[in-house]
Amino acid sequence: GTAGVDGGGRSLDCRSFWKAGASETPSAPIREFHDALETGDFDRARVHPKFLHTNATSHKWAFGAISELLDNAVDEICNGATFIKVDKSTNTKDNSPMLVFQDDGGGMDPEGVRQCMSLGFSTKKSKTTIGQYGNGFKTSTMRLGADAIVFTRAIRENNVTLSIGLLSYTFLRRTMKDDIVVPMLDFVVQDGQIAPLVYGSQGDWDSSLKIILDWSPFSSKEELLQQFEDMDSHGTKVLIYNLWMNDDGLLELDFDDDDEDILLRDQGQNSGASTKVQKEIIQQHISHRLRFSLRAYSSILYLKKFENFQIILRGKPVEQINIANELKFKKVVTYKPQVAYDSQVVSVRVDIGFAKEAPVLGIFGINVYHKNRLIMPFWKVLQEASSRGRSVIGVLEANFIEPAHDKQDFERTPLFIRLETKLKQIIVDYWKEKCHLIGYQPIDPKLRSQYKAALKDSGGPGVKIRHEASTAQKTGGHLSNLLPQTYDDEAAFRLTANRGRPQHYYI
């Protein structure tokens, strides 16, 4: 579970991501190495290395960082990509685990890889591509581990090039760099032979090779080139190493508990259920598992199923799930947001229904996608304290609003606030129309007023409202409007099909 440190000291003193922004003090030999490197003409972003870490803190959640790298591969579908592999490998220098991403997209030529590894550059602003800000690669790799090395193979105008780039926070901090230095190597394939492709001087090329061999998991040029052997004619491989640890010194990512998954170690598996049966049902539900299981999260990450593309997690393809297809008593509602006076009319489809496990499973929320990508899973538009809306799940693709930079939320613009208001209305209307199908029933208005008044006087839920059974309305000879003495959501778990017993009510 823990990662070791090799004899050369090629890792940071602090291996916790949230503490790694503090200063590192390099050893004397590394100071000398730092001085010797200053003459090299490497690719520079002209910002301090600490910015790499600061920029990556936008990813509060490690899976949010992983999803950025999945997005990069999905954006390559138009260039022929058919898969993205996510797996674990081993750094042979210190026997620590590495996180590997490999796709068979178009790859990057020498210019492209320099754009990828510089800061704030993006060529992907379009109506269909997911990545827009140009910082996704840097922030995501840095959030997952201190160091990343990229191998990419491309064909441009019949020229086959191989490029290697090292983005190493460890190297930058331990050598006391004042700006970001990204050593890169390029090769050209001619007549089946691989030869160095030198853009500056041979001395610069040799210096880049030395840095990469000293600070990467590889010890020779031959080992570096071996990384291209399992690639087809084009594609990209990213190795992230010196993975971050939690405060207990354990890797944040857990590779050991499930050979076919990558788990988040510190995401509490408390489901909030009150009985063993509830707990078992909830722990198996996608809304719970997505918080700590990469296989679960990636299964709903994209709204539309891929036709010729797969996410392959630890050797096994991820089975995509469309949440809308998992609902019962489903209804489709059309929402037409007022985007702008001079823009085309936007029509948004909202699929809404009950979880198939309802009413036993009280999970609820709206899954909001943007350009096919999940941004907000199971967003609790209504408050949890009310039974109204219980087990109601919705799905929509909101391309008319912009996500935040980490793609885990939306900017709270007037458009977003109007969407939130509309969704509340849709949920309430659906609940009123359909709640009886899962055993709920609206309370008589008089009893609702009594409940609210008593709740206000008592200052909280759980109040007992006394009334005589003889005053309750009778339906078919059975008491059907008895208000439970203690009004809470646990009533749903005591639901019975026996018509002689009370149904369940909401306020």
N, C-alpha and C positions, 0 to 999 in steps of 0.2 A: 503493500500500500504506500510506502514512502519511497521517495526518490533519493538516490545517493548523490555524492559529490565526488568527482574524480580527483586524482592526485594533483592535477594542475590548478585546482581551485576555480574551475570555469563555471561557477554559478554564483548567484548573489548571496550575500550574507543573510538577507531576509527573503524567505520564499513564500511569504503571504502577500497576495496581490494588493490588499488594501493597506499594507504597510510598506510596500516596496518603493514608494515615492520618496522615502527618506534617503539621506545621503549615504553613499557607500564610500569606504576608505580603501583605496587600492594599496597593494603591497609595493615595496620598492622596485622589484624587477618589472612589475607591470607599469610603473611610472616611466621607467626607461623605455619600455616598449611603446608607450603612449607618445613620448617625445619623438621616437623614430618614425612614427606613422604620420606626423603632421605634414610631411612633405608630399604625401600621396595625393593624387588628384581623383578622389572618389566622388561618387554622387552625393551631394549634400542638399539637405532640405533647409538649412540655415535656421533651424530652431533647436532649442536645447533638448537633449534626450528626455528630460523629465516630462516634456510635453507628450511624448509617446504614452507614458503612464497616465498622465492627467486626462488625455483624450480618451483612453480606454475605460476610464471610470464611468463613462456614459452607459456602459453595459453593467447594470447591477446584477444581472443574471447570466451565468455562464452559457446556458442554452441560447440566450439571445445572441451571444457572440458566435456560437456554432452555426446558428441559422443564417448569419451573414455570409459565412463561407459556403453554405448550401446554396444561398441565393446566387452567388457568383457562378456556380456550376449550372444552375437552372437558366441563368441568363445566357449560357453558352449553348443551349439547345438549338438556337438558330444557327450556330456554327457547327452543328453535327454532334453535339454531346449526347451520349446515351446513358451515362451513369455518373454518379459521384459516390466514391467509396470512402467510408469513414471507419477508421480502424486504429488499433493500437500496434505500435512497433517498439523496439528496444534500442536505446542509445548504447552502443557497444562500449563507449568510453567509460561509462559509469553504471551501466546496467539499469538505468532508469527508464520508465515508460515514455513514449512519445505519442502524440496524437497525429494521425495521418489523414489527409484529405487528398484524394486523387480523382481527377475527371479526365474524360477524353474529348474535351472541348477543343476549340481552335488553337489553344495555347497562346503564348505571347512571344513576339519577336523581341530583339534587344531593346528597341525603343519602347515597346509595350510594357515590358517588365520594369523598366525604369519609371514609367508613369504609374504603374501599380504600386511601386514601393516608395514613391515620393508622396508628400502629404497634400491632400486637398485637390487631387486631380481626378476628373471623371470624364469619360467619353460616353457614358451610358444614359444620359438624360433623354428618355423617350417615353412613349405612351405605354410600352409593354415591359420594359426592363424594370427590375425591382431595385437594383442598386443605383443610387443617384449622387451620393455625396462624395465619392472618391476616397473616403477614409475608412470604408468598411474593412478592408483587408488589414490595415494597420491596427485599428481599434480592436478587432475581433481576435487576431492572433495574440496581441499583447494582453488581452483580458484572460486568455487561456493559459499562456505560458510566457516566460521572460524572453524566449528566443524562437525565431522561425527561420527556416531555410526553404527557399522556393526553387523548384526544378520545373522548367517549362520548355516544351518542344513545339516549334511552329514551322509552317510552310508558307512562305510569302513569295509569290512570283517564281515558283520552282526552286527557291532557296530554302534549304532546311537548316534551321538554327537551333542550338541548344543554349539556354541561358540559366544561370544560377545566381540567386541573390540572397544575401544574409541580412536579416533585420534582427539584430541582437542587442537587447537592452542590457544584457550582462556585459557584453563587450564594450558598449558605450559608457556604462557607469564605471566598470572596473578600470578602464583606460582614461577616465576623467575627460571624456569628450565634451566640448562646449556646444557642438551642434551634431546633427544626426549624420553619421557616416554609414553608407550602405555599400559594402564591397560587392562587386558583381563580376561574374565571369561569363564570357560568351564563346561559343564554338560554332563552327560551320561544318556541315557534313558534305563532303565532295567525293564522288566516286567510292562511296562506302567508307571513307576515312574521316575521322573526326580531327579537326585542326583548330587551334586557338584562333579566335576572331578578336583582333586587337584594335580598339578604337582610339586609345591614347598612346602611351608608350609601352614597350614591353616591360619596363620596370614597374609601371602601374599595374599591369596585368599580373605580374609575379607577386606584387605586394598584396593585391586582392586575394590571390590564391593562398598566400601565407596566412592572412587573417581568417579566411574561411576554414582552413584546416585547423587552425589553433582554437577557434571558437565554435566550431560546428561538431556534430557527432561523427565526422569523417576525418580520416587521417592521411588520405592520399588523393591525388587527382583521379586515380583509377577507381577508388571507392565512390567518389562523387559521380563519375560517369556511369557507374553501375546502376545508379538510381533511374537512369533513362531506359534501362533494358526491358522493364515491364510496361513501358509506354508504347502505344501504337505510333502512327505517324505524327500525331499531334496530341497535346494534352498538358495538364499541369498537376504537379504534386507539391503539397505543402506539408512540411514536418514541423510540428510545434513541440519544443522540448523545454526542459527546466519548468515543467508544469507547476502551477501554483498549488500551495498547500493551505489547509485550514489552520486554525490556531492550535490544534492538537498535533500538528506535524504530519497529518495524513493528506494525501492528495485530494484536492477538491473533487476531481473526477474519479469515480470508482469503476475500475475495469474488472474487478475480481468477483463480485457477487453474481453477475450474470454474463456468461460468455458471449451472449448474443446482443448485449446492450451496453450502453455507457450510462451510469447512474450519477446523480448529484448526491454527494455524501451528506451534505449538511441541510438538505431540504427535508424538513421534518415530515415524517409519514403519519402524523396525527390527522386522522380523518374527521375528528369532531363527532363521531357517531357515539350513540349511547348504549347500543346493544351489540352483541357479537355478530348477529346476522347483518345489521346495518353496516357494521365495520367491514365485513367481508365484501358486501356489495359495493360499498363506496370505494374501497381500496382497489377494486378491479376496474372502476370506471375511468374513462379517459380523462375526465375533468380533474381527477386526483392524480393519476399516474403521470400526466404531462409535466407535472412540477418537478419530477425527479428522474423520469425515464426518457432518454433521448429517442428511443424507438416509439414510445407513445406520442411524444411531442411532434416528431417528424412525420408521424402518420396523418396528422391533421394540419400540418404546416401549410399545405397548398390546397386550395379549394377544389380545383379541377384535377381530375386524375390524368397523369401523364400517359401519353400513347406509346412513346418509344424512349422512355427515360426512367431510370430507377435510382432510388437512394439505397445503397447497399451498406448496411450497418453491420460491421464485424462479420462480413461474409454472407449475411442473409438479407435479401431484399426486404425493405419496409413496405408493408401492405397499407396503401393509402385508404383513409376513411373519410367519407363525406358525412359530416354530422347530420346534415339535413335528411339523409336517408335512414338515420337511426331513430327518427322521431315517430310517435304515434299521434293520431288525430291531427295530422299536419294541416296547416293552412298557409297559403301564400298571400302576402300583403304587398301591395305596390306603394312605394313612397317616392314622391317627386319633390326633392329638396329645391329650395329657391337659391340657386348657386349665384347667378349674377344676371343683371338685366339684359346684357348683350350676349349671353351664352346660350347654347342649345339647351333644350329641356332635358333634364337628367331623370331617368327612371330607375329606381333601385328596388330590387326584389328582396323581400324579407321572408324567409322560411321560418315558421314558428310552429311549435308543437310541444308535446309532453315527452320527457325522457321515457324510453320504453320500459324502464323500471319503476315508473311512477305508479302509485304514490309512495312506495316504500323508500325510493331514493329521492331525497329532497333537493338534489343538485339543480341549480338553475343558472341562467345567464345567457348573454348574447355573444356569439362568436363573430367578430368583425374582421373582415379581410380587406386588404388593399392591393389591387393588381395581383390577385390570386394568392397573396401571402397573408397568413394569419398575423394580425397585429394584437388584438385583444381577445384572448380565449376566456369564455364564460364570464364576460363582463356583467357584474351584478348591477344592472340598471335600477332595479327596485331594492329597497332595504331588506335585509335578511329577517328583521323582526316580525314581518307580516307573513301570514300564510298566503296572502294574495300573490299569485305569480309563482307559487311553489311548483317545482319540477318543470317549469316552462323554459324551453331552450330555443334559441333562435340563431339564424345564420344569415349574414348579408355581406355583400362586397361593396365597400364604400370608397369608390375611386374619386369621389368629388371632394374629399378632405385629405389633408396631407399628414402622414405619420411623423412622429418625432424621430430624431436622428437614430435612436437605438431600435426603431421599428417595433417597440413594445407598447406603444401608446400613441395617441393622437394629440396634436396641438389643440389646446382648448380655445378654439376660435368660435365666433358666433355660429358658424355652420355646424360645428361639432355639438354645441350646446342645443341647437335646434334639433339635431338628430337624436340626442339623448332624450329630449322632451317627447319627441315623436315615438321613440321606442317604448317609453313608459306607457304612453297611451295605447300602443299596439298590444303590449303585454296585458294591460288591465282589461282591454276589450276582449282579447282572446280568453282570458281567465273567466270573465263573466259568462262568456258564451259556452265554454267547454269544460269548466271545472267539474261539473256534475258527472262527466265521463270517467273521472278517476275517484269519485266518491265524495267530493266536496259539494257543499250547497250554501248559497248565500243565506245569511241570517235575516230574520224578520227585522225591518227597519227599527221597530221599537226596542228590540233587544240590542241592536247595534248601538243605539243612542245610550241605553243603560250601561252597556259595556264601556263605551268611551268616557262617559261621565264618571263611572266608578274607577276607571283606569287613571283618569286625571286626578281624582281625589286621593288615590292610593299612591300615586307617583311611580307606578311601574306595572309590568304585566303580572299575570298570575293571580289577579284578583278574582274572588268568587262572587258570582252574581246569583242571588237566590231568587228562584221563581218556582212556582208550582207546576208540576207536570200537567195538571188539569188545564192550565192556561195555554199550553203549547198547542200549536196547530197540529191536526192529525191528517195524515195522508194515507189512504188505503187502510185505515184502521191501525196504523203504527205511528208512534211518536217520531216525527221527522224533523222537528225544529228545536230539539232540546239543545241548549247551549252547554258545552262542557263546563263543569265547575271550574277547572283550571284551564285557561285558554292558552294553549301553546301548540307548537308544531308537532309535538310528540303524538298528538291525536292521530296524525296520519299513519303512524306505524301501528296503530291499533285498529286500523280499518278492517271492517268485516263485511262479508257479502250477505250476512244474515239480515234480512229486511226488518227483523224485529228489534234491531239495536240501532242506536243513533248513528246518523251519518256525521260528516265532519264539516266544520263551518269555518268561514273566514270573516275577518273584519275589514 
